[in-house]
C-alpha cells in the first residue's frame, strides 16, 4: 500500500486519493490522448492536467483589464503559421472530442493534400456519446490538420486549414 512505502495519499476535495489511483488515471489519460481529466465520485474529487497543455478557462466576470487570452506562439510557428492564418479553416460546430477516422483501425477521413467539397466528411466530433460527422462545407485542398486524434475541441475551434479552389 502507499502508506507502507512511506508515501501518503493525496488530499483532493473531501476525500483521499492514493498514488496508485493517480498513476492509473494518468495511464488512462495517455491511452486516450487527454490533456486534462476531472473526476468527482462520492467523497473524492480529482483534477489532473498535463504540463504544457494549457486549457483556456473563461475569464471571470470581474477579470483584471490587463489579463489577455493566451496567444498562439508565433515565434515557434515561423512562416508556415503566418501563411496558414491567411487561409480559411474548417471549424468545429460544437464542443467535444475530435476523431480523424470512423474507428481506430480505419484510415482518416481526410489527409493533407486531399481535395474536399462541401459534402465531404472531414472528421467526427463526439459530444455526449453522439458521434457527429463534420462536413467541409467549403471546397478546396486540405493544407493542415490542426488536431491529433482524440483531442478535445471547443466550439468554433479550427480543425483544418483549407486552400480554396
Secondary structure as UniProt FT lines:
FT   TURN            2..6
FT   STRAND          10..12
FT   TURN            13..14
FT   STRAND          15..17
FT   HELIX           19..32
FT   STRAND          36..41
FT   TURN            42..43
FT   STRAND          44..49
FT   TURN            51..52
FT   TURN            61..62
FT   TURN            65..66
FT   HELIX           74..86
FT   STRAND          88..91
FT   STRAND          96..99
FT   TURN            104..105
FT   TURN            112..113
FT   STRAND          115..116
FT   TURN            118..119
FT   STRAND          121..127
FT   TURN            128..129
FT   STRAND          130..135
FT   STRAND          140..145
FT   TURN            149..150
FT   STRAND          152..153
FT   TURN            155..156
FT   STRAND          158..164
//
